[in-house]
């Protein structure tokens, strides 16, 4: 009888102890989850300064979002225009090279634009969609090229428009690509297949697609105030739209031609 009472007392003691532990652990998990959730929501909703943005990149808070575009190899419909997703991977190496490029040329380390302000229109100088894609695909610039002297990051652009007007998206619009000296840190680049040997041969289909795409981008990003041809970029030295810390890093461009840009400006209003 005494033995049974002792066993019951011990069992009751351990039951109370076990129950206390379970409730305590549950409370801690619940509280931690709430705090973490709240912190994550605040991080995602709070406006990010340039300094905070760089810190976020270092901590890889947003990396997964940028590495997984919403439409990978899919099609986005923009009015009557389709945008085919032909994404070039944003790898850790490409992010690192982009951050290094920004630090040297702009004085701050980042791989993403906080607010796009400029759209720069280009031509490729020939080639095909696939050959240009293959040229942009490597993370590092071609050995021996003029650009290599000023950084290892490869050249690239966010969009590529084929001769028939088909639009391909190669990068997330807010990822920095190397397409226009002094403006990459806040400029979206649109390449057009054509312009071989400097010939002004871009098509009406490309014109219509550029107009539709630019209108869409300006609506999506109200911070965009300037749309230029690549040949015009040096006119903006000394303005808020141009930043380049290396004084000898300049070149002369003629793409995509004045005729094409005049028609784009008339089309976008």
C-alpha positions as CSV (number, residue, x, y, z in Angstrom):
1,X,0.0,0.0,0.0
2,X,2.8,2.4,1.0
3,X,4.7,1.4,-2.1
4,X,1.7,2.2,-4.3
5,X,1.2,5.6,-2.7
6,X,4.9,6.4,-3.3
7,X,4.7,5.4,-7.0
8,X,1.5,7.5,-7.4
9,X,3.2,10.5,-5.8
10,X,6.3,10.1,-8.0
11,X,4.1,9.7,-11.1
12,X,2.1,12.8,-10.2
13,X,5.3,14.8,-9.6
14,X,6.8,13.9,-13.0
15,X,3.4,14.5,-14.7
16,X,3.3,18.0,-13.3
17,X,6.9,18.6,-14.3
18,X,6.3,17.2,-17.9
19,X,3.2,19.3,-18.3
20,X,5.0,22.5,-17.2
21,X,7.8,21.8,-19.6
22,X,5.4,21.2,-22.5
23,X,3.5,24.5,-21.8
24,X,6.7,26.4,-21.4
25,X,8.2,25.2,-24.7
26,X,4.9,25.8,-26.5
27,X,4.8,29.4,-25.2
28,X,8.4,30.0,-26.3
29,X,7.8,28.6,-29.8
30,X,4.6,30.7,-30.1
31,X,6.3,33.9,-29.0
32,X,9.4,33.3,-31.2
33,X,7.3,32.6,-34.2
34,X,5.3,35.7,-33.6
35,X,8.4,37.9,-33.2
36,X,10.1,36.4,-36.3
37,X,6.9,36.8,-38.4
38,X,6.5,40.4,-37.3
39,X,10.1,41.2,-38.0
40,X,10.0,39.6,-41.4
41,X,6.8,41.5,-42.3
42,X,8.4,44.8,-41.1
43,X,11.5,44.1,-43.2
44,X,9.5,43.5,-46.3
45,X,7.2,46.5,-45.8
46,X,9.6,49.2,-44.5
47,X,11.2,51.4,-47.1
48,X,14.9,50.6,-47.6
49,X,17.6,53.2,-47.7
50,X,20.7,52.7,-49.8
51,X,22.7,51.8,-46.7
52,X,20.1,49.4,-45.4
53,X,19.7,47.9,-48.9
54,X,23.5,47.0,-49.1
55,X,23.2,45.5,-45.6
56,X,20.3,43.4,-46.7
57,X,22.2,42.1,-49.7
58,X,25.1,41.1,-47.5
59,X,22.7,39.2,-45.3
60,X,21.1,37.6,-48.3
61,X,17.6,38.6,-47.1
62,X,16.3,39.1,-50.6
63,X,18.5,36.8,-52.6
64,X,16.0,33.9,-53.0
65,X,13.3,36.3,-54.3
66,X,15.6,37.7,-57.0
67,X,17.0,34.2,-57.9
68,X,13.5,33.0,-58.6
69,X,11.6,35.2,-61.0
70,X,7.9,34.8,-61.0
71,X,7.8,33.7,-64.7
72,X,10.8,31.5,-65.4
73,X,10.8,30.7,-69.2
74,X,7.1,31.7,-69.2
75,X,5.3,34.4,-71.1
76,X,4.0,37.7,-69.7
77,X,1.3,39.4,-71.6
78,X,1.6,43.2,-72.0
79,X,-1.5,44.4,-73.9
80,X,-1.0,42.9,-77.4
81,X,2.7,42.3,-76.8
82,X,4.1,39.1,-75.2
83,X,7.2,39.2,-73.1
84,X,9.0,35.8,-73.2
85,X,11.0,35.0,-70.1
86,X,14.5,33.9,-71.2
87,X,16.3,34.6,-67.9
88,X,20.0,34.6,-67.4
89,X,20.7,33.2,-63.9
90,X,21.5,35.7,-61.2
91,X,24.1,33.7,-59.4
92,X,26.1,34.5,-56.3
93,X,29.1,35.2,-58.5
94,X,27.2,37.6,-60.7
95,X,25.8,39.4,-57.6
96,X,29.4,39.7,-56.2
97,X,30.8,41.0,-59.5
98,X,28.0,43.5,-59.8
99,X,28.5,44.7,-56.2
100,X,32.3,45.1,-57.0
101,X,31.5,47.0,-60.2
102,X,29.1,49.4,-58.4
103,X,31.7,50.0,-55.6
104,X,34.4,51.0,-58.1
105,X,32.2,53.1,-60.5
106,X,29.6,54.6,-58.2
107,X,31.1,54.5,-54.7
108,X,28.5,52.2,-53.1
109,X,28.3,48.4,-53.0
110,X,25.0,47.1,-54.4
111,X,23.6,44.8,-57.1
112,X,20.1,46.1,-57.3
113,X,18.4,49.4,-58.2
114,X,16.3,51.0,-55.4
115,X,14.4,53.1,-57.9
116,X,14.9,52.9,-61.7
117,X,15.1,56.4,-63.1
118,X,16.3,55.9,-66.7
119,X,15.6,53.7,-69.7
120,X,18.4,53.3,-72.2
121,X,17.6,51.9,-75.7
122,X,20.3,50.1,-77.6
123,X,21.0,48.0,-80.7
124,X,23.1,44.9,-80.6
125,X,25.2,45.5,-83.7
126,X,23.9,42.4,-85.4
127,X,23.5,38.8,-84.3
128,X,20.5,36.8,-83.2
129,X,18.5,36.5,-80.0
130,X,20.4,33.3,-79.1
131,X,23.8,34.7,-80.0
132,X,23.3,37.8,-77.9
133,X,21.9,35.7,-75.1
134,X,25.0,33.5,-75.2
135,X,27.2,36.7,-75.2
136,X,25.5,38.1,-72.1
137,X,25.2,34.7,-70.3
138,X,28.8,34.4,-68.9
139,X,29.3,36.2,-65.6
140,X,32.6,37.8,-66.6
141,X,33.4,40.0,-69.6
142,X,35.2,38.5,-72.5
143,X,39.0,38.4,-72.1
144,X,40.8,41.1,-73.9
145,X,37.8,43.3,-74.5
146,X,37.9,47.1,-73.9
147,X,35.5,46.7,-71.0
148,X,37.7,44.3,-69.1
149,X,40.1,47.1,-68.1
150,X,37.3,48.7,-66.1
151,X,35.8,45.6,-64.4
152,X,35.2,41.9,-64.7
153,X,31.4,42.0,-64.8
154,X,30.0,41.0,-68.2
155,X,27.8,43.3,-70.2
156,X,24.1,42.7,-70.4
157,X,20.6,44.3,-70.6
158,X,17.2,43.6,-69.1
159,X,15.3,43.2,-72.3
160,X,16.1,42.0,-75.9
161,X,13.8,42.8,-78.8
162,X,13.9,40.6,-81.9
163,X,13.5,41.8,-85.5
164,X,9.8,40.7,-85.5
165,X,9.1,42.6,-82.3
166,X,9.2,39.7,-79.9
167,X,10.4,40.8,-76.5
168,X,12.6,38.7,-74.3
169,X,13.3,39.5,-70.7
170,X,16.8,38.5,-69.6
171,X,17.1,39.9,-66.1
172,X,14.9,41.2,-63.3
173,X,14.3,44.9,-64.1
174,X,15.9,46.1,-60.8
175,X,19.0,44.0,-61.1
176,X,21.9,46.1,-62.2
177,X,23.3,45.2,-65.6
178,X,26.3,46.7,-67.4
179,X,24.9,48.4,-70.5
180,X,25.5,52.1,-70.3
181,X,28.4,53.9,-68.7
182,X,27.4,56.2,-65.8
183,X,23.8,55.1,-65.7
184,X,23.7,51.4,-64.9
185,X,23.0,51.9,-61.2
186,X,19.5,53.2,-62.0
187,X,18.9,52.4,-65.7
188,X,16.9,49.7,-67.4
189,X,18.4,48.6,-70.7
190,X,16.6,47.5,-73.8
191,X,18.6,45.9,-76.6
192,X,17.3,45.5,-80.2
193,X,18.6,43.0,-82.7
194,X,20.1,45.0,-85.6
195,X,22.5,47.8,-86.4
196,X,25.1,45.7,-88.0
197,X,28.0,47.9,-89.2
198,X,26.2,50.9,-87.9
199,X,23.3,50.5,-90.3
200,X,20.0,52.1,-89.2
201,X,17.9,49.1,-89.8
202,X,15.6,48.5,-86.8
203,X,12.1,47.5,-87.8
204,X,8.7,48.9,-87.3
205,X,7.8,45.8,-85.3
206,X,10.7,46.6,-82.9
207,X,9.6,50.2,-82.7
208,X,6.0,49.2,-81.7
209,X,7.4,46.7,-79.1
210,X,9.8,49.3,-77.6
211,X,7.0,51.8,-77.3
212,X,4.7,49.3,-75.6
213,X,7.4,48.1,-73.3
214,X,8.6,51.6,-72.3
215,X,5.0,52.7,-71.5
216,X,4.6,49.6,-69.3
217,X,7.9,50.2,-67.5
218,X,7.1,53.9,-66.9
219,X,3.7,52.9,-65.5
220,X,5.3,50.2,-63.3
221,X,8.1,52.5,-62.1
222,X,6.9,56.1,-61.8
223,X,10.4,57.1,-60.8
224,X,11.5,56.7,-64.4
225,X,11.9,60.2,-65.8
226,X,14.3,59.8,-68.7
227,X,14.3,57.7,-71.9
228,X,17.4,58.0,-74.1
229,X,19.3,56.3,-76.9
230,X,22.7,54.9,-75.9
231,X,24.3,57.5,-78.2
232,X,23.0,60.3,-76.0
233,X,24.3,59.2,-72.6
234,X,27.3,61.6,-72.4
235,X,24.9,64.6,-72.7
236,X,23.9,63.9,-69.2
237,X,27.3,64.1,-67.5
238,X,27.1,66.6,-64.7
239,X,23.4,65.9,-64.1
240,X,21.5,63.8,-61.5
241,X,21.2,61.0,-64.1
242,X,25.0,60.4,-64.5
243,X,27.5,59.0,-62.1
244,X,30.9,57.6,-63.0
245,X,34.0,57.8,-60.7
246,X,36.5,56.8,-63.4
247,X,37.2,59.9,-65.5
248,X,38.7,57.9,-68.4
249,X,35.8,55.4,-68.7
250,X,33.9,56.8,-71.6
251,X,33.1,55.7,-75.2
252,X,31.3,57.0,-78.2
253,X,28.0,55.3,-79.2
254,X,25.6,55.7,-82.1
255,X,22.9,53.2,-81.2
256,X,20.0,52.9,-81.8
257,X,20.1,55.9,-84.1
258,X,18.3,59.3,-84.0
259,X,15.5,58.2,-86.3
260,X,14.5,55.3,-84.0
261,X,14.6,57.4,-80.9
262,X,12.6,60.2,-82.4
263,X,9.9,57.7,-83.3
264,X,10.0,56.2,-79.8
265,X,9.6,59.6,-78.2
266,X,6.7,60.4,-80.4
267,X,5.1,57.1,-79.5
268,X,5.4,57.3,-75.7
269,X,4.3,60.9,-75.6
